Amino acid sequence: MKINKQRASYDLPLKQILQIVHFCFIPRPLLLVALLTCAVSASAQVVPTLTWDAGNTNNGAAIDSASGAWNTDTTTNFNWNNGSGNVSWTQTGTTAPLVQNTVFSGPDAPGGTYQIALDGSQIALSNMAINASGYTFSGSPIWASQNSVLFVADGKSVTFSNNFAANNNTRA
């Protein structure tokens, strides 16, 4: 009797076998991060940066600092500029920001010149930069996401008369 020395075959093409082997060796944390990123991206559109632009809301990318309302009204409140034109503030909930960076800039002015009234529900944000003097915030609370940054440029002054809420943030 002759011994058959043929190797077993599962009729899988080499390309498919290599894909299976490659999948098995992907680090699990990396795979989990990739899947979570896809899930978050599919559920909400994150906006990189919005700049306060309540002055002239019809002049494209030009930024005109002025007093105004900061709320989540998406039909009439277009006080934010995304770099190409004015848009409304968006968030998925009072503790779920979609905007990564919030910027207040413009010419320096005396305290209280730019009155920012948070006149709706709590505003949720990730990072906030104040690059000019003269801003005063009042009204509803501002909620800062975990690891967020509140930055006030050197030599600038700002007044907050509303509350800040945060999720176990450490402020430096």
Backbone as CSV, one residue per row, in Angstrom:
resi,resn,N_x,N_y,N_z,CA_x,CA_y,CA_z,C_x,C_y,C_z
1,MET,0.834,-1.154,0.000,0.000,0.000,0.000,0.893,1.235,0.000
2,LYS,0.563,2.219,-0.863,1.323,3.449,-0.980,0.722,4.519,-0.079
3,ILE,1.552,5.294,0.556,1.087,6.391,1.408,0.957,7.642,0.547
4,ASN,-0.174,8.286,0.645,-0.431,9.509,-0.106,0.132,10.690,0.694
5,LYS,1.101,11.411,0.133,1.751,12.509,0.840,1.230,13.880,0.409
6,GLN,0.030,13.940,-0.093,-0.530,15.232,-0.479,-0.988,16.001,0.765
7,ARG,-0.794,17.306,0.708,-1.233,18.163,1.814,-2.722,18.441,1.683
8,ALA,-3.348,18.648,2.819,-4.777,18.965,2.809,-4.994,20.348,2.208
9,SER,-6.085,20.539,1.532,-6.419,21.816,0.924,-7.864,22.152,1.249
10,TYR,-8.117,23.407,1.518,-9.479,23.849,1.816,-10.059,24.634,0.648
11,ASP,-9.394,24.572,-0.475,-9.820,25.255,-1.682,-9.976,26.769,-1.488
12,LEU,-9.130,27.353,-0.658,-9.140,28.796,-0.469,-7.993,29.398,-1.279
13,PRO,-8.255,30.473,-1.997,-7.160,31.114,-2.724,-6.150,31.718,-1.746
14,LEU,-4.930,31.835,-2.176,-3.863,32.347,-1.335,-4.191,33.738,-0.796
15,LYS,-4.779,34.606,-1.604,-5.128,35.967,-1.180,-6.074,35.933,0.025
16,GLN,-7.069,35.069,-0.016,-8.033,34.979,1.080,-7.365,34.431,2.336
17,ILE,-6.481,33.482,2.182,-5.765,32.927,3.338,-4.918,34.017,3.991
18,LEU,-4.230,34.829,3.176,-3.409,35.906,3.729,-4.253,36.958,4.437
19,GLN,-5.450,37.239,3.923,-6.337,38.190,4.591,-6.767,37.670,5.958
20,ILE,-7.065,36.399,6.038,-7.471,35.792,7.316,-6.316,35.852,8.306
21,VAL,-5.112,35.502,7.846,-3.940,35.522,8.714,-3.659,36.956,9.174
22,HIS,-3.741,37.923,8.255,-3.497,39.327,8.599,-4.500,39.816,9.635
23,PHE,-5.779,39.486,9.478,-6.810,39.901,10.423,-6.518,39.371,11.814
24,CYS,-6.045,38.151,11.898,-5.782,37.531,13.196,-4.630,38.212,13.932
25,PHE,-3.763,38.917,13.213,-2.608,39.531,13.849,-2.738,41.037,14.028
26,ILE,-3.879,41.635,13.684,-4.100,43.051,13.951,-4.262,43.214,15.463
27,PRO,-3.552,44.158,16.051,-3.708,44.360,17.503,-5.159,44.698,17.844
28,ARG,-5.706,44.012,18.802,-7.108,44.176,19.165,-7.470,45.611,19.567
29,PRO,-6.634,46.314,20.371,-6.999,47.694,20.711,-7.102,48.593,19.480
30,LEU,-6.196,48.411,18.523,-6.244,49.198,17.301,-7.528,48.926,16.532
31,LEU,-7.915,47.689,16.454,-9.150,47.320,15.771,-10.355,47.933,16.486
32,LEU,-10.370,47.890,17.809,-11.471,48.457,18.581,-11.570,49.969,18.377
33,VAL,-10.434,50.670,18.393,-10.437,52.115,18.162,-10.974,52.432,16.768
34,ALA,-10.552,51.677,15.786,-11.023,51.905,14.417,-12.532,51.707,14.314
35,LEU,-13.050,50.680,14.944,-14.493,50.429,14.900,-15.275,51.519,15.626
36,LEU,-14.781,51.958,16.777,-15.460,53.020,17.520,-15.434,54.335,16.752
37,THR,-14.315,54.631,16.106,-14.215,55.855,15.305,-15.228,55.845,14.177
38,CYS,-15.363,54.712,13.527,-16.346,54.601,12.440,-17.764,54.784,12.973
39,ALA,-18.052,54.218,14.132,-19.395,54.328,14.695,-19.720,55.767,15.069
40,VAL,-18.773,56.468,15.686,-19.000,57.864,16.067,-19.136,58.727,14.825
41,SER,-18.294,58.512,13.839,-18.347,59.307,12.617,-19.660,59.125,11.888
42,ALA,-20.189,57.940,11.939,-21.444,57.683,11.247,-22.625,58.325,11.955
43,SER,-22.518,58.517,13.275,-23.664,59.019,14.016,-23.755,60.537,14.041
44,ALA,-22.638,61.258,13.930,-22.683,62.713,14.019,-21.522,63.322,13.252
45,GLN,-21.771,64.442,12.629,-20.744,65.145,11.877,-20.015,66.117,12.795
46,VAL,-18.752,65.861,13.081,-17.958,66.716,13.952,-17.436,67.895,13.146
47,VAL,-17.540,69.086,13.718,-17.089,70.315,13.080,-15.744,70.684,13.699
48,PRO,-14.686,70.878,12.895,-13.377,71.159,13.469,-13.309,72.487,14.230
49,THR,-13.681,73.609,13.611,-13.561,74.916,14.253,-14.690,75.833,13.817
50,LEU,-15.269,76.536,14.786,-16.228,77.599,14.496,-15.748,78.864,15.200
51,THR,-15.824,79.988,14.488,-15.419,81.283,15.022,-16.643,82.175,15.167
52,TRP,-16.747,82.845,16.326,-17.866,83.748,16.589,-17.859,84.870,15.548
53,ASP,-19.009,85.084,14.893,-19.108,86.042,13.787,-20.511,86.642,13.765
54,ALA,-20.881,87.318,14.858,-22.253,87.816,14.979,-22.468,89.166,14.316
55,GLY,-21.412,89.823,13.839,-21.556,91.143,13.218,-22.336,91.078,11.917
56,ASN,-21.649,90.864,10.832,-22.293,90.718,9.527,-22.279,89.236,9.178
57,THR,-23.420,88.606,9.208,-23.486,87.161,8.992,-23.673,86.788,7.525
58,ASN,-23.551,87.754,6.627,-23.749,87.490,5.197,-22.537,87.843,4.351
59,ASN,-21.345,87.888,4.931,-20.176,88.288,4.148,-19.123,87.184,4.040
60,GLY,-19.566,85.962,3.893,-18.643,84.846,3.648,-17.702,84.579,4.796
61,ALA,-16.409,84.491,4.465,-15.410,84.096,5.453,-14.964,85.230,6.366
62,ALA,-15.361,86.478,6.090,-14.953,87.615,6.930,-15.548,87.473,8.336
63,ILE,-14.733,87.788,9.342,-15.165,87.684,10.744,-15.440,89.084,11.280
64,ASP,-16.651,89.283,11.810,-17.059,90.566,12.378,-17.579,90.331,13.793
65,SER,-16.758,90.670,14.778,-17.159,90.472,16.168,-18.291,91.416,16.531
66,ALA,-19.213,90.925,17.326,-20.345,91.733,17.797,-21.057,90.969,18.900
67,SER,-21.979,91.638,19.553,-22.828,90.974,20.544,-23.830,90.085,19.825
68,GLY,-24.315,89.069,20.538,-25.311,88.204,19.938,-25.697,87.047,20.824
69,ALA,-26.628,86.231,20.330,-27.123,85.069,21.070,-26.373,83.818,20.638
70,TRP,-25.989,83.022,21.624,-25.350,81.728,21.376,-26.348,80.679,21.821
71,ASN,-26.960,80.019,20.867,-27.925,78.973,21.186,-27.912,77.919,20.086
72,THR,-28.803,76.966,20.188,-28.831,75.852,19.237,-29.938,75.998,18.199
73,ASP,-30.461,77.193,18.019,-31.492,77.433,17.002,-30.846,77.339,15.618
74,THR,-31.209,76.342,14.861,-30.588,76.119,13.553,-31.340,76.795,12.415
75,THR,-32.392,77.539,12.724,-33.161,78.181,11.656,-32.877,79.673,11.523
76,THR,-32.523,80.347,12.614,-32.312,81.797,12.536,-30.983,82.264,13.110
77,ASN,-30.296,81.447,13.877,-29.073,81.878,14.535,-27.853,81.390,13.748
78,PHE,-27.247,82.283,12.972,-26.072,81.950,12.160,-24.878,82.797,12.585
79,ASN,-24.573,82.789,13.887,-23.520,83.628,14.446,-22.151,82.971,14.441
80,TRP,-21.993,81.870,13.733,-20.729,81.135,13.711,-20.217,81.027,12.293
81,ASN,-18.910,81.138,12.129,-18.296,81.053,10.808,-17.403,79.819,10.755
82,ASN,-17.560,79.020,9.705,-16.772,77.795,9.553,-15.583,77.957,8.605
83,GLY,-15.273,79.189,8.233,-14.159,79.445,7.337,-14.591,79.801,5.933
84,SER,-15.825,79.475,5.595,-16.324,79.832,4.265,-17.643,80.603,4.336
85,GLY,-18.319,80.534,5.455,-19.582,81.246,5.614,-20.167,80.996,6.990
86,ASN,-21.301,81.638,7.239,-21.919,81.533,8.561,-22.848,80.341,8.659
87,VAL,-22.820,79.723,9.837,-23.614,78.530,10.127,-24.167,78.654,11.540
88,SER,-25.046,77.756,11.903,-25.574,77.737,13.268,-24.736,76.796,14.125
89,TRP,-24.859,76.966,15.436,-24.176,76.093,16.398,-24.901,74.761,16.427
90,THR,-24.164,73.658,16.443,-24.797,72.341,16.508,-24.187,71.514,17.632
91,GLN,-25.042,70.758,18.270,-24.630,69.784,19.278,-25.725,68.746,19.357
92,THR,-25.367,67.527,19.759,-26.369,66.463,19.809,-27.077,66.383,21.151
93,GLY,-26.609,67.136,22.124,-27.221,67.170,23.443,-26.484,68.164,24.315
94,THR,-26.974,68.381,25.523,-26.371,69.387,26.397,-25.007,68.965,26.941
95,THR,-24.619,67.711,26.723,-23.286,67.244,27.104,-22.618,66.522,25.935
96,ALA,-23.022,66.848,24.722,-22.480,66.172,23.540,-22.082,67.194,22.471
97,PRO,-20.876,67.769,22.593,-20.457,68.771,21.613,-20.102,68.144,20.269
98,LEU,-20.370,68.878,19.202,-19.934,68.467,17.869,-18.814,69.371,17.364
99,VAL,-18.656,70.534,17.974,-17.634,71.490,17.552,-16.375,71.228,18.377
100,GLN,-15.256,71.001,17.693,-14.005,70.702,18.390,-13.334,71.948,18.950
101,ASN,-13.368,73.053,18.217,-12.706,74.284,18.654,-13.637,75.469,18.472
102,THR,-13.822,76.225,19.536,-14.661,77.412,19.531,-13.750,78.613,19.717
103,VAL,-13.811,79.590,18.788,-12.882,80.714,18.821,-13.652,82.030,18.887
104,PHE,-13.216,82.906,19.792,-13.731,84.272,19.899,-12.551,85.189,19.655
105,SER,-12.589,85.939,18.558,-11.475,86.828,18.224,-12.015,88.183,17.797
106,GLY,-11.210,88.954,17.106,-11.620,90.282,16.663,-10.780,91.349,17.302
107,PRO,-11.139,92.610,17.078,-10.369,93.696,17.684,-10.628,93.767,19.195
108,ASP,-9.586,94.100,19.949,-9.767,94.285,21.391,-10.746,95.423,21.630
109,ALA,-11.527,95.283,22.694,-12.533,96.294,23.031,-12.640,96.371,24.552
110,PRO,-13.239,97.441,25.071,-13.455,97.528,26.520,-14.350,96.384,26.993
111,GLY,-14.197,95.999,28.257,-15.001,94.934,28.840,-16.489,95.136,28.610
112,GLY,-17.174,94.091,28.206,-18.609,94.152,27.995,-19.028,94.640,26.621
113,THR,-18.091,94.927,25.747,-18.436,95.383,24.399,-19.146,94.289,23.608
114,TYR,-18.625,93.072,23.712,-19.222,91.929,23.003,-20.010,91.096,24.014
115,GLN,-21.317,91.297,24.071,-22.199,90.575,24.996,-22.651,89.275,24.329
116,ILE,-22.247,88.142,24.886,-22.629,86.840,24.347,-23.644,86.233,25.306
117,ALA,-24.900,86.168,24.863,-25.991,85.655,25.702,-26.300,84.216,25.315
118,LEU,-26.003,83.293,26.213,-26.368,81.897,26.005,-27.824,81.798,26.426
119,ASP,-28.717,81.851,25.451,-30.130,82.034,25.777,-30.999,80.816,25.512
120,GLY,-30.413,79.686,25.427,-31.203,78.461,25.243,-30.823,77.462,26.308
121,SER,-30.674,76.246,25.892,-30.235,75.216,26.827,-28.725,75.306,27.019
122,GLN,-28.205,74.473,27.871,-26.771,74.421,28.136,-26.012,74.209,26.823
123,ILE,-24.904,74.915,26.640,-24.064,74.778,25.452,-22.932,73.810,25.766
124,ALA,-22.726,72.831,24.890,-21.659,71.847,25.055,-20.525,72.168,24.089
125,LEU,-19.291,72.186,24.609,-18.143,72.456,23.748,-16.957,71.607,24.145
126,SER,-15.975,71.550,23.237,-14.746,70.809,23.505,-13.619,71.741,23.923
127,ASN,-13.274,72.698,23.086,-12.201,73.651,23.384,-12.700,75.059,23.078
128,MET,-12.232,76.024,23.877,-12.675,77.400,23.691,-11.472,78.323,23.809
129,ALA,-11.283,79.183,22.793,-10.180,80.144,22.806,-10.735,81.556,22.714
130,ILE,-10.284,82.423,23.628,-10.647,83.834,23.622,-9.382,84.585,23.218
131,ASN,-9.402,85.204,22.037,-8.211,85.866,21.507,-8.321,87.385,21.499
132,ALA,-9.370,87.936,22.087,-9.555,89.396,22.126,-10.239,89.785,23.432
133,SER,-9.939,90.953,23.921,-10.609,91.477,25.109,-11.978,92.036,24.728
134,GLY,-12.869,92.070,25.717,-14.164,92.706,25.513,-15.351,91.770,25.537
135,TYR,-15.111,90.466,25.655,-16.209,89.499,25.653,-16.767,89.315,27.057
136,THR,-18.094,89.288,27.152,-18.801,88.977,28.396,-19.837,87.912,28.080
137,PHE,-19.785,86.803,28.812,-20.702,85.680,28.609,-21.706,85.636,29.756
138,SER,-22.970,85.399,29.419,-24.013,85.317,30.444,-25.103,84.357,29.988
139,GLY,-25.936,83.943,30.949,-27.078,83.091,30.614,-26.870,81.642,30.989
140,SER,-27.248,80.764,30.087,-27.200,79.315,30.321,-25.773,78.834,30.581
141,PRO,-25.641,77.670,31.221,-24.303,77.132,31.504,-23.566,76.697,30.232
142,ILE,-22.241,76.651,30.363,-21.375,76.079,29.339,-20.862,74.768,29.900
143,TRP,-21.031,73.690,29.129,-20.542,72.370,29.540,-19.295,72.057,28.734
144,ALA,-18.194,71.756,29.423,-16.927,71.445,28.764,-16.678,69.944,28.819
145,SER,-16.405,69.362,27.654,-16.169,67.921,27.594,-14.851,67.563,28.276
146,GLN,-14.677,66.285,28.556,-13.478,65.818,29.236,-12.240,66.169,28.422
147,ASN,-11.182,66.600,29.097,-9.912,66.995,28.502,-10.019,68.239,27.628
148,SER,-11.049,69.035,27.817,-11.194,70.265,27.042,-10.259,71.343,27.583
149,VAL,-10.081,72.388,26.770,-9.196,73.487,27.139,-9.951,74.798,27.015
150,LEU,-9.854,75.629,28.033,-10.327,77.013,27.980,-9.072,77.869,27.936
151,PHE,-8.881,78.568,26.825,-7.673,79.351,26.604,-8.032,80.826,26.463
152,VAL,-7.383,81.677,27.253,-7.514,83.124,27.112,-6.114,83.637,26.779
153,ALA,-5.983,84.297,25.626,-4.675,84.768,25.164,-4.058,85.731,26.170
154,ASP,-2.733,85.775,26.184,-1.991,86.667,27.084,-2.467,88.105,26.946
155,GLY,-2.695,88.751,28.087,-3.063,90.150,28.098,-4.515,90.434,27.747
156,LYS,-5.313,89.396,27.521,-6.725,89.579,27.164,-7.578,89.358,28.395
157,SER,-8.748,90.004,28.432,-9.656,89.814,29.560,-11.032,89.414,29.038
158,VAL,-11.687,88.582,29.825,-13.016,88.072,29.488,-13.793,87.918,30.791
159,THR,-15.121,88.058,30.714,-15.967,87.893,31.896,-16.978,86.794,31.632
160,PHE,-17.052,85.848,32.562,-18.069,84.800,32.520,-18.988,85.009,33.718
161,SER,-20.256,85.261,33.470,-21.197,85.358,34.581,-22.178,84.195,34.553
162,ASN,-21.940,83.249,33.704,-22.731,82.016,33.687,-21.883,80.885,34.275
163,ASN,-22.515,79.772,34.558,-21.829,78.640,35.159,-21.111,77.808,34.117
164,PHE,-20.048,77.129,34.584,-19.364,76.119,33.792,-19.684,74.767,34.404
165,ALA,-19.980,73.804,33.572,-20.174,72.433,34.020,-19.167,71.585,33.276
166,ALA,-18.699,70.506,33.912,-17.685,69.672,33.264,-17.799,68.243,33.741
167,ASN,-17.183,67.362,32.996,-17.192,65.945,33.294,-15.839,65.549,33.875
168,ASN,-15.627,65.777,35.157,-14.384,65.423,35.847,-13.158,66.013,35.185
169,ASN,-13.268,67.250,34.729,-12.121,67.904,34.100,-11.151,68.426,35.131
170,THR,-9.903,68.464,34.762,-8.881,69.088,35.570,-8.471,70.361,34.873
171,ARG,-8.545,71.458,35.540,-8.198,72.745,34.952,-6.830,73.173,35.463
172,ALA,-6.004,73.622,34.560,-4.659,74.094,34.953,-4.637,75.612,34.969
